[in-house]
């Protein structure tokens, strides 16, 4: 009898505590979101195994993730792309995985964010290790991990307090403890970073409206880009191009269709890209050596004036417009010959 009473009391206290914790964070403006983790990426990577020559893969860094909208692409082509882009990442490890570990020979759109595409081929460097960890997880994931992910989705969609966000928006215990100022603890040199995107199950991602309407919020993200820019190592153009071109050759030989896209950026970030990774020294040689269709946003009147609220990614509204116009341009250019409609 005492054991039963203890169990009832424990369950009651747990329910009350969790409810109070959830309500508290809801009152602070936190709401349920999906985590863009390795398991979510792996769900999309699984789709490549059954993809045909009519399908489209999206590979790149966060600009492809934010700027290419799946609904608009599908509306224009009849094909819903598989979103494999990864934030803060070089596209090379994921492209390498698809080329060497699948028979896929459809269309791959490859986003070229200069500072990441040409960054490195060193396995332990962050731009390489992050996407490679997703590839490794996909290859090694167990049935238990797959089941755990599927079971976690309803919880992620229902409860704010289990958010896996990091940095200034993080509410996990580890993140909260890290924000406590204790004695002479060495401060993190990186400026506080806001999570400014929302992701869906198919990894379609849009910018949070607050990043568009709240200047202070957007400025906090700009400070992070400036921090990364000042501390970024020199690009490794020779190794990255050689690595990419080798895989590209293999992909093209089996009938694959690759497309290079330079998404919008502006402000001081674009100025830094133009100074340290100028188009004539990086993008142009890449396009020439690749011999594939390539699209640089500044070359098109309907795209060149788009403004990124935090200098690097488009708002949800502009991303929908960008995707629609980009697809129209590519279709007119014959770049999407593998699509179901033209």
Secondary structure, DSSP 8 states (H G I E B T S, - for coil): -HHHHHHHHHHHHHHHHHHHHHHHHHHTT--------HHHHHHHHHHHTT--TT-EEEESSHHHHHHS-HHHHHHHHS---EE---TT--SHHHHHHHHHH----SEEEEE--HHHHTS---TTSHHHHHHHHHHHHHHH--HHHHHHHHHHHHHHTT-STT----GGG--SHHHHHHTS--TT----SS------EEE-TT--EEE-HHHHH-HHHHHHHHHHHHHHHHH-----HHHHHHHHHHHHHHHHHTT-EEEEEE----HHHHHHHHHHS-TTTTHHHHHHHHTSEEEEGGG-TTTTT---TTSSS--HHHHHHHHHHHHHHHHHTTTTTTSS--
